[in-house]
Amino acid sequence: MILEVKNLSKQYSCGFFGLNKINAVNNVSFYIDDGEIFGLIGESGCGKTTITRMIMGLLKPTKGNIIFENENITRLNTKQWRPFRKKIQIVFQNPQMTFNPRRNLYFSCAEPIKIHGLSKDMNEKAMIRHMIERVGITEEQLKKFPHEISGGQAQRLSIARALSLKPRLLVCDEPTSMLDVSVQAHILKLIKEANEKYGVSMLFISHDLEVIQAMCSRIAVMKNGQIIETGYTNEIFNNPKHEYTKKLLSSYIKI
Amino acid sequence: MENLLEVKNLNVSFLMGKRKIHILKDVSFNIEKNEVLAVIGETGCGKSVTGSAILHLLPENAEVGGSIKYNGIDITNIHENEFRPYRGTEIAAVPQSPSTSLDPLMKVGKQVSECVTDKKYKYGEHKKQLKESIINIFSKLKLPRINEIYDDYPCELSGGMNQRILISMGIVTKPKLLIVDEPTKAIDWALRKEVIEVFQDLKKERRCAMLFITHDIAAAKCVADRIAVMYCGQIVEIGYTNDVLNNPKHPYTKGLIASMPSRGFHVMEGYMPSFADLPIGCRFEPRCSEKTDNCSKYEPQMINIKNGYVKCFRFKL
């Protein structure tokens, strides 16, 4: 077990004096095994992204615990988080927004390597060359700026950047919802390859049932901040138990 | 059957500085009455440009060649004043991305009624009647709490609801041809089905012809009678929905369909060439797995098949 989430809750306060409380995530528990792709599905606004943000340490949970490799990472401060950042990486939904628009792509790609001091024993340039080769991007393209490349290229680069730190867990927050079908195939293949070759465990979030079915071994279905059903992908797709899951699966259009 | 819209050898080019960049090349298709034609293809292949060219919504620096005939009348390069009676009343559009197409500071009901009040001369409806008819459309699109929604702002509604508001703006004038641009883009899986159903109903009840621009192949399958596959500004294959999806003839169509997750997501090598330097022969040649010597030298011609055509050297009848 690489990651365990126990009774996680997040409550937002808003409105007059913050009196209006909204439960974005309510008592969520799940675990991810070593080398597994775990899928999280649900409609937009059901709290999927809030969960990823809490796992990444970008939001503090109201209640509950997140345990990564037998260490509780729920209430660490920024300094204590540092070593874990290397082990948990994320791929965001909108790739172009994750690069600094004022610096070229080389700078953005080298930044994590610099921050984590990985270039001591190896040449930084050689490292980056090695990492972009895997995703099929040339060094020429790294001289460009984020707005000059396509969404698919940007997403491949952000996957390469995330994998350059050799993480143990990769969180993919709807990595292909902004992309075309043909480009989507590229990205999914890359993600799957990272899982098979380097044994990176993954939390894969999507609302696309087709993608989830092709990628994940186990899935959890979310609604209104709660997990309503969890199990092996085949089981849930063939034999959904909860009403909402049935409704969700009925919207699956087969080609 | 009679052709409602006939597009023949449509060429669109943009003037960039001193250079001319050709986007659409020899695009030909026709839409019959009460027929839905889906145009599928990658981002940036010219799908939306086709829609805008029909609606005369291209920017100033665009040059349109070829012919677009609506009900037998050539509307390709007619003056803006002559085109105005068509736009909105005869040919209407449902633009893409509701988040940017709706005015955030105007109530949605007013935005929909604006489409009609502009054309008062034709309808002459009383304000109250207009509101009733709009609410009627809302209820047909299965929007919840229809009476209150009329006075809501776009930010108070969800993405799927906003998408349906856009659709009602398109159909409130009862057009004969609807040009729908990416209705299911960035929409949730559950809502996507609802939106698709709305279009299926529109086709059945209103008997309205549609040009359905999308890259969502599943949506195209549900709605369209025929599918046109576009690559790099050209239609490479057009035919009946079932024929195109189950028995694709052009290598690009084959690749596109094989790249879907349910078909095992096989990756197509390479990328679409830039419009600034296109290959001389077939535009798909650099990525094609079945290319011959002819492909890089000459452009393939149209080969007519049942209700459509294919542009490929490898294809034999």
Interface residues (C-beta under 8 A of the other chain):
Chain A: E43 S44 G45 S150 G151 G152 S177 M178 D180 V181 S182 V183 Q184 A185 H186 L188 K189 H207 D208 L209 E210 V211 Q213 A214 M215 K247 L248 S250 S251 Y252 I253 K254 I255
Chain B: E42 T43 G44 S158 G159 A186 D188 W189 A190 L191 R192 K193 I196 H215 I217 A218 A219 K221 C222 L245 G255 L256 I257 S259 M260 P261 S262 R263 G264 F265 H266 V267 M268 Y271
